Amino acid sequence: MAIKLLTQPSARPLVGKSHWWGAPDLPEDVPYPTVEVSDGDETYAEPLTFLGQIRCDELTPFDIDHLLPQEGMLWFFAPLDYFLGETDSPLDYHTPPRVIYSRQTKGLSPYDLHWEDTGESIFRPAEKIVFTVAEQSSGDGLMMLCTPYQDEVQSQHSGDICLLQVDENDRWGLRFYDCGMYYIFIPARNLSRRRFDKTTGELFYY
């Protein structure tokens, strides 16, 4: 059964809770996911876009098929800066996403990462997530455990579970070329084994 995620700005602290955007509350021993980029003679680590973190116990009432862990936290990262307006981003949608899972949910603190030129945080303001069971297995919007909206994507990922579907959103300034959606998939066997390091990304666009 698909899960719908509705987000809304929140003035309340969301540390240790499910939230979209914001900074990830990673355990101290978990590094922020980066991609090694070569620019001429220089090589540097480019951070992936942090999408959001999900407390599994908040998902449990809506995960009717019991596919996800019932405790711990999931963090989602993907190469989406370009589609959020950072047109000089060295990453494109071919760069694999990263999903991190940890049983730890206590004693977490937001990761601190700033732009070198301005000193401002690279992270967008965190938004509260409200979960609900989706009326249909596929559709628009932000969803988990859904069936891909496009037949082409479904056929390419037969046997995979869609962990996350990211739709365009004018409020976020998120657009995939003329029109599109971004997906994070995991093979069903790896999901059952909690191998969240075995995810792939797929961008469908017109």
FILUMDO-931436 format. One record per residue: residue number from 1; residue in one letter; x, y, z of N, C-alpha, C in turn. Coordinates in pm, whole numbers. Layout:
BEGIN
NODE  resi  resn     nxx     nyy     nzz    caxx    cayy    cazz     cxx     cyy     czz
NODE   NUM     A       X       Y       Z       X       Y       Z       X       Y       Z
...
This chain:
BEGIN
NODE  resi  resn     nxx     nyy     nzz    caxx    cayy    cazz     cxx     cyy     czz
NODE     1     M      85    -119       0       0       0       0      89     125       0
NODE     2     A      61     218     -90     142     338    -102     114     435      13
NODE     3     I     216     514      47     206     613     154     225     751      94
NODE     4     K     134     840     125     141     978      78     208    1064     184
NODE     5     L     299    1152     140     368    1243     230     326    1385     196
NODE     6     L     267    1453     292     230    1592     276     322    1675     364
NODE     7     T     381    1780     308     476    1861     384     421    2001     404
NODE     8     Q     463    2063     512     421    2199     542     527    2268     625
NODE     9     P     553    2396     600     651    2470     680     615    2462     828
NODE    10     S     716    2461     912     693    2450    1056     793    2537    1130
NODE    11     A     744    2611    1228     831    2694    1311     886    2614    1429
NODE    12     R     834    2493    1452     879    2411    1564    1004    2333    1527
NODE    13     P    1093    2310    1623    1212    2229    1595    1172    2087    1555
NODE    14     L    1240    2032    1454    1209    1899    1405    1327    1803    1420
NODE    15     V    1417    1836    1510    1534    1750    1534    1488    1614    1585
NODE    16     G    1537    1509    1522    1503    1373    1564    1368    1327    1514
NODE    17     K    1297    1412    1440    1166    1376    1387    1172    1367    1235
NODE    18     S    1065    1313    1178    1056    1311    1032    1045    1454     982
NODE    19     H    1122    1487     879    1106    1617     814    1162    1613     673
NODE    20     W    1106    1700     588    1151    1718     450    1240    1842     447
NODE    21     W    1346    1837     365    1449    1941     364    1511    1954     503
NODE    22     G    1560    2072     535    1632    2090     659    1768    2022     654
NODE    23     A    1829    2005     768    1958    1937     780    1935    1797     836
NODE    24     P    2010    1699     787    1994    1563     840    2050    1551     981
NODE    25     D    1975    1484    1067    2021    1458    1203    2095    1324    1204
NODE    26     L    2215    1325    1150    2290    1201    1134    2362    1162    1263
NODE    27     P    2373    1031    1291    2458     987    1403    2602    1034    1381
NODE    28     E    2676    1053    1489    2811    1109    1481    2905    1025    1395
NODE    29     D    2882     894    1389    2973     807    1314    2931     789    1169
NODE    30     V    2830     862    1124    2782     849     986    2820     976     908
NODE    31     P    2908     965     808    2948    1084     732    2839    1128     635
NODE    32     Y    2841    1255     602    2747    1308     504    2785    1254     366
NODE    33     P    2689    1204     289    2720    1145     158    2769    1250      57
NODE    34     T    2881    1222      -6    2937    1309    -108    2977    1227    -230
NODE    35     V    3002    1299    -339    3047    1237    -463    3180    1302    -503
NODE    36     E    3279    1222    -537    3408    1276    -579    3396    1332    -720
NODE    37     V    3434    1458    -734    3422    1528    -861    3560    1578    -903
NODE    38     S    3593    1561   -1031    3719    1611   -1085    3692    1733   -1171
NODE    39     D    3767    1839   -1145    3756    1963   -1220    3896    2006   -1260
NODE    40     G    3937    1961   -1379    4074    1986   -1421    4171    1907   -1336
NODE    41     D    4262    1976   -1270    4360    1909   -1183    4310    1895   -1040
NODE    42     E    4193    1949   -1013    4140    1948    -877    4033    1840    -861
NODE    43     T    4037    1771    -749    3936    1673    -713    3878    1712    -576
NODE    44     Y    3746    1712    -567    3683    1752    -442    3556    1671    -419
NODE    45     A    3506    1677    -296    3385    1603    -258    3265    1695    -267
NODE    46     E    3169    1660    -353    3047    1739    -370    2933    1672    -292
NODE    47     P    2868    1745    -201    2760    1684    -123    2636    1658    -208
NODE    48     L    2570    1548    -183    2441    1521    -244    2333    1607    -178
NODE    49     T    2225    1630    -249    2113    1706    -193    2043    1622     -85
NODE    50     F    2028    1679      33    1951    1610     136    1804    1636     111
NODE    51     L    1727    1528      97    1583    1540      72    1503    1539     200
NODE    52     G    1525    1440     284    1448    1433     407    1484    1312     489
NODE    53     Q    1436    1310     611    1456    1197     701    1320    1148     749
NODE    54     I    1309    1016     763    1183     952     799    1203     862     920
NODE    55     R    1131     889    1027    1130     798    1142    1041     679    1108
NODE    56     C    1097     562    1118    1023     442    1077     902     416    1165
NODE    57     D     911     452    1294     795     428    1380     678     520    1345
NODE    58     E     705     633    1279     597     719    1231     533     662    1105
NODE    59     L     607     579    1033     555     516     911     475     389     939
NODE    60     T     506     323    1049     451     190    1076     298     181    1062
NODE    61     P     220     278    1111      74     266    1097      25     268     952
NODE    62     F     109     318     862      68     331     722     135     227     631
NODE    63     D     237     159     684     308      56     609     233     -76     627
NODE    64     I     120     -88     560      29    -200     581      93    -333     544
NODE    65     D     182    -333     447     248    -457     404     375    -487     483
NODE    66     H     410    -402     579     525    -423     669     655    -443     589
NODE    67     L     678    -355     493     798    -364     410     918    -294     474
NODE    68     L     892    -192     552     999    -109     608    1028    -146     753
NODE    69     P    1146    -110     803    1173    -133     945    1071     -60    1032
NODE    70     Q    1046    -112    1150     950     -50    1241    1018      40    1344
NODE    71     E    1149      46    1338    1224     135    1427    1341     194    1350
NODE    72     G    1396     303    1403    1511     364    1339    1473     480    1249
NODE    73     M    1569     522    1167    1553     639    1082    1609     611     943
NODE    74     L    1541     665     842    1587     661     704    1619     803     660
NODE    75     W    1736     821     596    1776     950     539    1790     934     389
NODE    76     F    1738    1030     313    1738    1024     167    1823    1138     109
NODE    77     F    1914    1101      18    2001    1198     -49    1999    1167    -199
NODE    78     A    2002    1272    -282    1997    1252    -427    2062    1372    -497
NODE    79     P    2101    1357    -623    2169    1466    -696    2067    1563    -758
NODE    80     L    1997    1639    -678    1888    1722    -730    1913    1872    -722
NODE    81     D    2033    1915    -684    2060    2058    -674    2031    2132    -804
NODE    82     Y    2067    2071    -917    2045    2136   -1047    1897    2168   -1067
NODE    83     F    1811    2075   -1028    1668    2092   -1050    1603    2184    -947
NODE    84     L    1682    2225    -848    1637    2323    -749    1693    2462    -779
NODE    85     G    1752    2476    -897    1801    2607    -938    1950    2626    -933
NODE    86     E    2025    2527    -878    2170    2537    -874    2227    2485   -1006
NODE    87     T    2217    2568   -1111    2250    2522   -1246    2399    2495   -1266
NODE    88     D    2484    2540   -1172    2627    2512   -1184    2667    2387   -1107
NODE    89     S    2570    2311   -1058    2601    2187    -984    2676    2090   -1075
NODE    90     P    2784    2029   -1028    2860    1934   -1109    2795    1796   -1117
NODE    91     L    2687    1774   -1042    2621    1643   -1041    2500    1646   -1132
NODE    92     D    2471    1532   -1195    2348    1522   -1272    2270    1400   -1224
NODE    93     Y    2155    1377   -1288    2065    1274   -1236    2120    1133   -1254
NODE    94     H    2229    1116   -1327    2290     983   -1340    2366     943   -1213
NODE    95     T    2399    1041   -1130    2467    1011   -1004    2372     933    -913
NODE    96     P    2414     820    -860    2323     740    -776    2282     814    -649
NODE    97     P    2160     790    -603    2118     846    -474    2181     767    -360
NODE    98     R    2162     814    -239    2206     742    -120    2093     739     -19
NODE    99     V    2069     621      36    1974     606     145    2049     546     263
NODE   100     I    2039     610     376    2108     565     497    2003     522     599
NODE   101     Y    2030     409     663    1940     361     768    2018     339     896
NODE   102     S    1962     380    1007    2021     354    1138    1909     330    1238
NODE   103     R    1932     241    1332    1834     218    1439    1834     332    1539
NODE   104     Q    1937     415    1535    1948     523    1633    1852     636    1601
NODE   105     T    1776     679    1700    1686     794    1684    1703     895    1797
NODE   106     K    1785     863    1896    1806     952    2009    1948    1008    2006
NODE   107     G    1964    1125    2065    2096    1187    2074    2147    1236    1940
NODE   108     L    2056    1266    1847    2097    1313    1715    2100    1465    1712
NODE   109     S    2184    1521    1626    2189    1666    1610    2205    1699    1462
NODE   110     P    2153    1814    1418    2158    1849    1276    2302    1862    1225
NODE   111     Y    2324    1811    1106    2455    1821    1043    2480    1966    1003
NODE   112     D    2602    2013    1026    2638    2152     999    2720    2160     872
NODE   113     L    2663    2221     766    2733    2232     638    2696    2367     577
NODE   114     H    2799    2447     543    2777    2583     496    2847    2608     362
NODE   115     W    2794    2706     288    2860    2752     166    2987    2827     204
NODE   116     E    3096    2802     132    3223    2865     166    3221    3016     144
NODE   117     D    3153    3063      39    3160    3205       5    3071    3292      94
NODE   118     T    2959    3237     143    2866    3319     222    2859    3278     369
NODE   119     G    2899    3156     399    2886    3106     535    2747    3064     573
NODE   120     E    2652    3074     478    2515    3033     505    2499    2882     494
NODE   121     S    2402    2830     565    2374    2687     559    2332    2648     418
NODE   122     I    2375    2530     372    2336    2484     239    2195    2426     241
NODE   123     F    2139    2408     360    2012    2338     372    1893    2434     368
NODE   124     R    1785    2387     308    1660    2462     305    1588    2447     439
NODE   125     P    1496    2535     470    1421    2522     595    1346    2388     600
NODE   126     A    1350    2323     714    1284    2194     730    1133    2211     728
NODE   127     E    1065    2111     672     919    2110     668     866    1984     736
NODE   128     K     761    2000     811     695    1888     879     633    1795     776
NODE   129     I     635    1665     805     573    1565     717     451    1506     786
NODE   130     V     341    1501     713     220    1433     759     200    1311     669
NODE   131     F     191    1193     728     177    1069     652      30    1028     644
NODE   132     T      -6     967     533    -140     912     516    -135     800     415
NODE   133     V    -228     707     422    -236     600     322    -289     660     192
NODE   134     A    -219     637      82    -260     690     -47    -386     620     -96
NODE   135     E    -472     694    -163    -596     636    -215    -568     538    -329
NODE   136     Q    -460     562    -403    -422     474    -513    -274     443    -502
NODE   137     S    -231     336    -569     -91     295    -561       1     385    -640
NODE   138     S     -54     463    -733      26     558    -810     -47     690    -819
NODE   139     G      29     797    -841     -33     928    -850      71    1037    -840
NODE   140     D      25    1160    -833     114    1274    -822     162    1291    -678
NODE   141     G     263    1375    -663     305    1414    -530     421    1335    -475
NODE   142     L     443    1355    -347     551    1290    -273     495    1162    -213
NODE   143     M     554    1046    -250     499     917    -206     610     818    -174
NODE   144     M     577     716     -95     664     604     -67     589     474     -97
NODE   145     L     665     371    -133     610     238    -158     499     242    -263
NODE   146     C     515     327    -361     413     346    -463     451     273    -593
NODE   147     T     357     267    -684     382     217    -819     418     338    -905
NODE   148     P     529     332    -978     567     447   -1062     452     491   -1152
NODE   149     Y     441     620   -1167     331     679   -1242     338     643   -1391
NODE   150     Q     461     628   -1444     480     605   -1587     502     456   -1615
NODE   151     D     436     404   -1719     450     264   -1757     594     229   -1790
NODE   152     E     667     321   -1853     806     296   -1891     892     270   -1768
NODE   153     V     870     348   -1665     948     332   -1542     909     202   -1473
NODE   154     Q     781     169   -1472     738      43   -1412     808     -76   -1476
NODE   155     S     812     -80   -1609     870    -194   -1679    1021    -202   -1658
NODE   156     Q    1087     -87   -1646    1232     -87   -1625    1271    -134   -1485
NODE   157     H    1179    -122   -1391    1210    -155   -1251    1118    -264   -1197
NODE   158     S    1084    -358   -1283    1005    -472   -1238    1083    -549   -1132
NODE   159     G    1020    -577   -1020    1088    -647    -911    1151    -554    -809
NODE   160     D    1150    -424    -839    1203    -325    -745    1089    -262    -665
NODE   161     I    1123    -212    -548    1030    -137    -466    1064      12    -478
NODE   162     C     963      93    -500     986     238    -505     987     291    -362
NODE   163     L    1105     318    -312    1117     372    -177    1063     515    -169
NODE   164     L    1087     593    -275    1048     733    -270    1021     785    -410
NODE   165     Q     910     856    -424     877     928    -547     876    1076    -515
NODE   166     V     955    1153    -591     963    1298    -571     903    1367    -693
NODE   167     D     798    1442    -672     730    1513    -779     776    1659    -781
NODE   168     E     749    1726    -891     780    1869    -900     695    1948    -800
NODE   169     N     749    2063    -761     679    2143    -662     718    2289    -680
NODE   170     D     624    2373    -715     653    2514    -740     698    2585    -613
NODE   171     R     644    2547    -499     683    2613    -373     829    2589    -342
NODE   172     W     879    2471    -377    1020    2440    -356    1109    2489    -469
NODE   173     G    1049    2530    -581    1129    2564    -698    1191    2441    -762
NODE   174     L    1125    2327    -747    1176    2200    -799    1105    2165    -929
NODE   175     R    1183    2155   -1037    1126    2120   -1168    1225    2033   -1244
NODE   176     F    1174    1924   -1302    1256    1831   -1378    1239    1859   -1527
NODE   177     Y    1322    1950   -1578    1311    1995   -1717    1169    2045   -1743
NODE   178     D    1105    2004   -1853     969    2053   -1881     867    1994   -1784
NODE   179     C     885    1867   -1750     792    1799   -1660     851    1662   -1627
NODE   180     G     840    1618   -1502     895    1487   -1470     882    1449   -1324
NODE   181     M     940    1334   -1291     944    1282   -1154    1076    1211   -1131
NODE   182     Y    1120    1210   -1006    1242    1140    -968    1204    1028    -872
NODE   183     Y    1265     910    -892    1235     792    -811    1362     735    -749
NODE   184     I    1348     679    -630    1453     600    -567    1399     458    -549
NODE   185     F    1471     361    -609    1428     221    -608    1526     135    -529
NODE   186     I    1473      24    -480    1556     -79    -416    1498    -215    -454
NODE   187     P    1583    -312    -492    1531    -446    -519    1461    -503    -396
NODE   188     A    1351    -575    -419    1272    -626    -307    1356    -711    -213
NODE   189     R    1446    -794    -267    1528    -881    -182    1622    -799     -93
NODE   190     N    1671    -686    -145    1759    -602     -64    1682    -523      41
NODE   191     L    1559    -489      10    1477    -422     111    1451    -514     229
NODE   192     S    1420    -639     200    1395    -735     309    1519    -760     392
NODE   193     R    1637    -743     330    1763    -761     402    1813    -630     464
NODE   194     R    1736    -522     445    1772    -390     496    1903    -339     436
NODE   195     R    1925    -374     309    2044    -328     237    2010    -198     164
NODE   196     F    1996     -92     242    1958      36     185    2071     102     107
NODE   197     D    2189      39     109    2299      88      26    2285      42    -118
NODE   198     K    2184     -38    -148    2165     -94    -282    2050     -24    -356
NODE   199     T    2048     108    -354    1941     181    -420    1989     239    -552
NODE   200     T    1893     266    -640    1919     331    -768    1819     445    -787
NODE   201     G    1857     542    -869    1770     653    -900    1723     649   -1044
NODE   202     E    1607     703   -1069    1552     710   -1204    1478     841   -1220
NODE   203     L    1518     917   -1323    1449    1042   -1354    1368    1023   -1483
NODE   204     F    1237    1046   -1474    1153    1045   -1593    1117    1189   -1623
NODE   205     Y    1140    1231   -1746    1108    1369   -1782    1068    1379   -1928
NODE   206     Y     998    1485   -1959     958    1514   -2096    1046    1625   -2152
